Amino acid sequence: MAKKQFKAESKRLLDLMVNSIYTHKEIFLRELISNASDAEDKLAYKSLTDDTVEVKRKDLKITIVPDKQMRTLTISDNGIGMSKEDLESNLGTIARSGSGQFKAGLAEDDKAADKIDVIGQFGVGFYSAFMVADQVTVISRAWGSEEAWMWQSDGADGYTVTQCEKDAPGTDIIMHIKASGEDENYDQYLETYKLQEIIKKYSDYIRYPIVMEVEDYRRKDKPADAPEDYKPEWETVKEWKTLNSMVPLWQRQKSKVKPEEYNAFYKEKFGDWQDPLAVIHTSAEGAVTYKAMLYIPAQTPYDFYTREYQKGLQLYSSGVLIMDKCADLLPDHFRFVRGVVDSADFSLNISREVLQHTRQLKVIATALEKKIKSELLKMQKEDREKYEKFWAAFGAQLKYGVVAEYGAHKEMLQDLLLFWSSKEGKNTTLAAYQDRMPEDQPYYYYACGESVDKIAKLPQVERILDKGYEILYCTEDVDDFVMKALGEVNGKQFKSVSDEDALPQTEEEKKAAEEKAEAGKDVLEAVKEALGDQVKNVRVSSILKSGACCLSADGPVSLEMEKYMSKLEGSDHPKADRVLELNPDAAPFAAIKKAVDAGDKDTVAKYAKLLYGQSLLMAGLPLEDPAEYAQMVCSLMV
Ligand SMILES: Nc1ncnc2c1ncn2[C@@H]1O[C@H](COP(=O)(O)OP(=O)(O)OP(=O)(O)O)[C@@H](O)[C@H]1O
């Protein structure tokens, strides 16, 4: 059976193209400039491969001319140009890419091909002109030909091609800009400031100069014979200006870029007024070829810990901006990193606004994550002061990273963490803590609280310190979760000093504790009865040394977790099972015992509430009835 060809309703197809592919109308300029750059590239390639073509790369340029009176915007190049046939086949057939064919025709070992970077591939970009123009005229003269041709279309009723005059080879794209309406301001595409802005945004790294005549308001030179009361005069001058930077910093050799250049680029591009803490300039060749320039900022952006903050790296393909914040390139724990990634290998979708396949992205993201980690580790080892600055700005983010996804990233992050060390009186890494551990120390110890000072005074801290063991003082809400998520590092587990089994007990110690618990049973029961449901249990403490009491929790929810969750939105948060721990060797225990033995229930209740209140305060939790507590304390004084 004979195969039939698909037919396309070209008018509808064009309409679809113009109205459905792109999200932003301003993209038309990026597309036409990319085409002009491709045309220059093809001519540059020709000059490298054909001795008869004498074109100097430095003479190649792209010119932008807005004309408000005529309502036209003209984009001209002095590149390869198009013959009548080229115009008909390239601009008359939607989705036919002369540039794509050109690229496909280059041999792999073609040395001259390395010097060019053709962008076009889909054969649709040109038609984006109809998003902003109601008529497009293309005047083109192919290189080496004397003839020039004019292609013209209003986008709806096909196109015409007629012969015309053109002085030199190259192409002029003349767009007649649509009239502005209520919904859309087309006039802006005739304003030089807007055109400059769009070019800077999307086409800053096009490798040929993009020039436009712009107005500048300047102070006139002071005349030599100016009178004493001379007032400065201003004038408006028109001058041709190159709008794009051309060579992106990240394409330059690392050794040739000065630190000031890196810093200036960062500040301008990412709107920070402080120099970054570190720059990572890296490239890779192989499965995916890319160049990246990443920065670690010195300060926390004001919205960093809010939902408004968007993570991501700028993504370029062959010097053209594709995405401003590509989130897939950064894991959440490194969301503070700013920077750019450039690769010609991305599978772009037809609008060049998103990427089609994420495989290349994944490869790059994984490599960058490792790079960022090793850069931070290097900073931690070689410039601790700087690292402390980094930690103050973004340490919490790394901790959230440890907790996220059930601890899936803990191995990536654990070496980067810092905690306050009871021994050092400053921040320590886990590795340094482990190096200092006495041989018999069974765990990494940590204690949570509001501040280092307050934690140091917690009664449950005492016996661990007395053993000569170091404690990590944790002052952030998330810390308890971090320790639970870390679980075990280098064969040692994390233990809260408030855990009953924080210090392993010998059989004798266990027996002695059981005996004490048995001996104090009537006190424990009386205190529990007095406190009722406020506590789940009252027990003889094995975590106190000289302190009289403290609060701890049984079960999976710790007091710190309860505090953390109570700050989250919503009302139904899990509560810790509170346990009041009493020290049978401390004087208050004996005082309660006396009251119990005397059958003085009121005094027992008062003492129980006092000890419970103290324990709540030390744990950083609110008293349930502060007035009653104050009264009870006062009553002790009279
Ligand atoms: N200024 C120009 N000079 C020479 N040829 C051009 C010019 N503009 C467009 N062309 C030709 O027209 C073809 C179609 O252009 P169009 O912008 O529609 O697609 P493309 O650039 O090939 O691909 P993409 O859709 O990926 O941008 C190009 O491939 C190129 O051959």
The ligand as an SDF file (V2000), in Angstrom:
LIG
                    3D

 31 33  0  0  0  0  0  0  0  0999 V2000
   19.7650   35.9640    9.9360 N   0  0  0  0  0  0  0  0  0  0  0  0
   19.8350   34.8270    9.2380 C   0  0  0  0  0  0  0  0  0  0  0  0
   20.8360   34.6190    8.3470 N   0  0  0  0  0  0  0  0  0  0  0  0
   20.9300   33.4680    7.6680 C   0  0  0  0  0  0  0  0  0  0  0  0
   20.0640   32.4480    7.7940 N   0  0  0  0  0  0  0  0  0  0  0  0
   19.0530   32.5840    8.6410 C   0  0  0  0  0  0  0  0  0  0  0  0
   18.8730   33.7760    9.4150 C   0  0  0  0  0  0  0  0  0  0  0  0
   17.7520   33.6160   10.1600 N   0  0  0  0  0  0  0  0  0  0  0  0
   17.2790   32.3920    9.8850 C   0  0  0  0  0  0  0  0  0  0  0  0
   18.0370   31.7620    8.9770 N   0  0  0  0  0  0  0  0  0  0  0  0
   17.8440   30.4170    8.4320 C   0  0  0  0  0  0  0  0  0  0  0  0
   16.5020   30.0390    8.6750 O   0  0  0  0  0  0  0  0  0  0  0  0
   16.4630   28.8320    9.3910 C   0  0  0  0  0  0  0  0  0  0  0  0
   15.2460   28.7830   10.2740 C   0  0  0  0  0  0  0  0  0  0  0  0
   15.4100   29.6910   11.3410 O   0  0  0  0  0  0  0  0  0  0  0  0
   14.6570   29.4600   12.6950 P   0  0  0  0  0  0  0  0  0  0  0  0
   15.0410   30.5340   13.6270 O   0  0  0  0  0  0  0  0  0  0  0  0
   13.2070   29.2940   12.3990 O   0  0  0  0  0  0  0  0  0  0  0  0
   15.1880   28.0870   13.1990 O   0  0  0  0  0  0  0  0  0  0  0  0
   16.6310   27.6750   13.7390 P   0  0  0  0  0  0  0  0  0  0  0  0
   17.3940   28.8480   14.1570 O   0  0  0  0  0  0  0  0  0  0  0  0
   17.2520   26.7820   12.7060 O   0  0  0  0  0  0  0  0  0  0  0  0
   16.2340   26.7530   14.9320 O   0  0  0  0  0  0  0  0  0  0  0  0
   15.6240   27.1430   16.3470 P   0  0  0  0  0  0  0  0  0  0  0  0
   14.1620   27.0140   16.2150 O   0  0  0  0  0  0  0  0  0  0  0  0
   16.2500   26.1000   17.2020 O   0  0  0  0  0  0  0  0  0  0  0  0
   16.0730   28.5210   16.6420 O   0  0  0  0  0  0  0  0  0  0  0  0
   17.7680   28.7640   10.1250 C   0  0  0  0  0  0  0  0  0  0  0  0
   18.1460   27.4490   10.4160 O   0  0  0  0  0  0  0  0  0  0  0  0
   18.7300   29.4030    9.1250 C   0  0  0  0  0  0  0  0  0  0  0  0
   19.1500   28.4600    8.1590 O   0  0  0  0  0  0  0  0  0  0  0  0
  1  2  1  0
  2  3  1  0
  2  7  2  0
  3  4  2  0
  4  5  1  0
  5  6  2  0
  6  7  1  0
  6 10  1  0
  7  8  1  0
  8  9  2  0
  9 10  1  0
 10 11  1  0
 11 12  1  0
 11 30  1  0
 12 13  1  0
 13 14  1  0
 13 28  1  0
 14 15  1  0
 15 16  1  0
 16 17  2  0
 16 18  1  0
 16 19  1  0
 19 20  1  0
 20 21  2  0
 20 22  1  0
 20 23  1  0
 23 24  1  0
 24 25  2  0
 24 26  1  0
 24 27  1  0
 28 29  1  0
 28 30  1  0
 30 31  1  0
M  END
$$$$
